Amino acid sequence: MKNILQIFIFLSSICMFSQDVVDQITDKTCECLSKLSENLSEEQITLEFGMCMMKASTPYMEELKAEYDIDLKYASEKEGEKLGKVVGIKMIEVCPSYLMLLFKEDETSDENTFESQYVAGKVTKITEKPFLILEVEDASKTKVILHLITYVDTNIDITDHKDLKGENLVFYYIQQPLFDGEKKEFRPYNVLTAIRK
């Protein structure tokens, strides 16, 4: 009985240790970002994200080296980029604080920074991860990729989004910068603001 108890404790410790290090880093980075001021510029957000991520990663340097071949010992730009690729995408999936910082309007910028655009066409493809992505083909066969990330103003029921495939609708959107974890930079994405029948 004593041996069984020792084996159980040993296996439990292995399970706890093998919990994905990236999940732990993501949680701590998200917690760090939740404490930031809402009045940060785009550049400040990028800088603060990097600092929060590095601070959260420091306790896991050995695990990152062993599991992901990321060596933060000398904190080189190359290793930082590797870490950014691993953590950045996960942040978009699980961190509401990060998304709020990405989508807040910079108070120092001009009101017309994000000019509203629209496309009328048929939904040809729907991707559900990491958030809803619609591919829309207009009358000239031009395809536009649209991201449904936040609330949209609509006069149709979009709760069962699979029904949208094949529908001809009008989509309003703005181009907004989102953080690309692979390239470690903000890139413009078409973010939906409204859908009309």
C-alpha positions in Angstrom: 0.0 0.0 0.0 2.9 2.3 0.9 4.5 1.6 -2.5 1.3 2.3 -4.4 0.9 5.7 -2.5 4.5 6.6 -3.4 3.9 5.7 -7.1 0.7 7.8 -7.1 2.6 10.8 -5.6 5.4 10.4 -8.2 3.0 10.2 -11.1 1.0 13.2 -9.9 4.2 15.3 -9.7 5.1 14.3 -13.3 1.6 15.4 -14.5 1.9 18.7 -12.7 5.4 19.3 -14.1 4.4 18.3 -17.6 1.6 20.9 -17.6 2.3 23.0 -20.7 4.8 25.7 -19.9 3.3 27.9 -22.6 -0.1 27.8 -20.9 1.5 29.0 -17.6 3.5 31.7 -19.4 0.3 32.8 -21.3 -1.7 33.0 -18.0 1.0 35.1 -16.3 1.5 37.4 -19.3 -2.3 37.9 -19.6 -2.4 38.8 -15.8 0.4 41.3 -16.3 -1.3 42.9 -19.3 -4.6 43.2 -17.3 -2.8 45.7 -15.0 -1.7 48.0 -17.8 -3.1 51.5 -18.4 -5.8 51.7 -21.2 -4.1 54.9 -22.5 -1.1 53.2 -24.1 -0.1 53.8 -27.7 0.4 50.9 -30.2 4.2 51.0 -29.7 3.8 51.0 -25.9 1.5 48.0 -26.1 4.1 46.1 -28.2 6.8 47.0 -25.7 4.7 46.1 -22.6 3.7 42.8 -24.2 7.3 41.9 -24.7 8.2 42.8 -21.1 5.3 41.0 -19.6 6.1 37.9 -21.7 9.8 37.9 -20.7 8.9 38.4 -17.0 6.4 35.5 -17.1 8.9 33.3 -19.0 11.9 33.8 -16.7 10.9 31.1 -14.1 10.5 28.6 -16.9 13.9 29.1 -18.7 15.0 25.4 -18.2 11.6 24.0 -19.4 11.6 26.3 -22.4 15.1 25.2 -23.4 14.2 21.5 -22.9 10.7 21.5 -24.5 10.9 24.3 -27.1 14.6 24.9 -27.7 14.2 28.5 -26.6 17.2 29.7 -24.7 16.5 32.9 -22.8 19.7 32.9 -20.9 21.2 35.8 -23.0 17.8 37.2 -24.0 18.7 37.6 -27.7 16.3 39.0 -30.2 16.2 35.7 -32.1 15.2 33.8 -28.9 12.6 36.5 -28.1 11.1 36.1 -31.5 10.9 32.3 -31.1 9.1 32.8 -27.8 6.8 35.4 -29.3 5.7 32.9 -32.0 4.8 30.3 -29.4 3.0 32.7 -27.0 1.5 35.3 -29.3 -1.1 33.1 -31.0 -2.1 31.6 -27.7 -2.6 35.1 -26.2 -5.2 35.9 -28.9 -7.1 32.7 -28.1 -7.2 33.0 -24.3 -6.5 36.5 -23.1 -9.3 39.0 -23.1 -7.1 41.7 -21.6 -4.8 41.4 -24.6 -7.7 41.6 -27.1 -9.0 44.7 -25.3 -5.6 46.4 -25.6 -5.5 45.5 -29.3 -8.9 46.8 -30.1 -9.0 50.0 -28.1 -8.8 53.1 -30.1 -5.7 55.1 -29.6 -6.8 58.4 -28.0 -3.9 60.3 -29.6 -4.8 59.2 -33.1 -7.1 60.8 -35.6 -10.8 59.7 -35.5 -10.6 58.5 -39.1 -7.6 56.2 -38.6 -9.9 53.2 -39.1 -11.9 54.0 -42.2 -15.0 51.9 -42.6 -15.3 49.8 -45.8 -17.8 47.3 -47.1 -18.1 44.4 -49.5 -21.2 42.8 -50.9 -20.8 39.2 -51.8 -21.2 35.5 -51.1 -19.6 33.7 -48.1 -17.5 31.0 -49.7 -15.5 29.7 -46.7 -15.8 29.8 -42.9 -12.9 29.1 -40.5 -13.6 28.9 -36.8 -10.2 29.2 -35.1 -8.7 31.1 -33.4 -11.8 33.3 -34.1 -14.4 33.3 -36.8 -13.0 34.1 -40.2 -15.2 34.6 -43.3 -14.0 34.5 -46.9 -16.4 36.6 -49.1 -16.4 36.7 -52.9 -17.8 39.8 -54.5 -19.4 40.1 -58.0 -15.9 40.6 -59.6 -14.7 37.3 -58.0 -12.4 39.2 -55.7 -12.1 37.4 -52.3 -11.9 39.4 -49.1 -11.0 37.8 -45.7 -13.0 39.2 -42.8 -12.5 38.5 -39.0 -15.4 38.4 -36.6 -13.8 39.1 -33.3 -16.0 41.6 -31.4 -19.7 42.4 -31.4 -21.1 43.3 -34.8 -24.3 45.3 -35.7 -26.5 43.0 -37.7 -30.0 42.4 -38.8 -29.6 38.6 -39.2 -29.1 35.8 -36.8 -25.4 34.9 -36.8 -25.4 32.6 -33.8 -25.3 29.6 -36.1 -22.6 31.0 -38.3 -22.4 27.8 -40.5 -25.7 28.9 -42.1 -23.8 31.9 -43.5 -22.0 29.8 -46.1 -23.4 30.5 -49.5 -25.4 33.6 -48.3 -25.2 36.9 -50.2 -24.8 39.7 -47.7 -23.2 43.1 -47.2 -20.2 43.1 -44.8 -18.9 46.3 -43.2 -15.4 46.3 -41.8 -12.4 48.3 -40.7 -8.7 47.5 -41.1 -7.2 47.2 -37.7 -3.8 46.2 -36.5 -3.5 42.8 -34.7 -0.4 41.3 -33.3 1.1 38.6 -35.5 2.8 36.1 -33.1 4.9 34.6 -35.9 6.3 37.9 -37.3 6.2 39.6 -33.9 4.6 42.7 -35.3 1.2 44.3 -35.7 -0.4 43.6 -39.1 -3.6 45.0 -40.6 -6.7 42.7 -40.5 -10.2 43.3 -41.8 -12.3 43.3 -38.7 -16.1 43.1 -39.1 -18.3 45.8 -37.7 -21.7 45.1 -39.3 -23.5 42.5 -41.5 -26.6 43.3 -43.5 -28.9 41.2 -45.6 
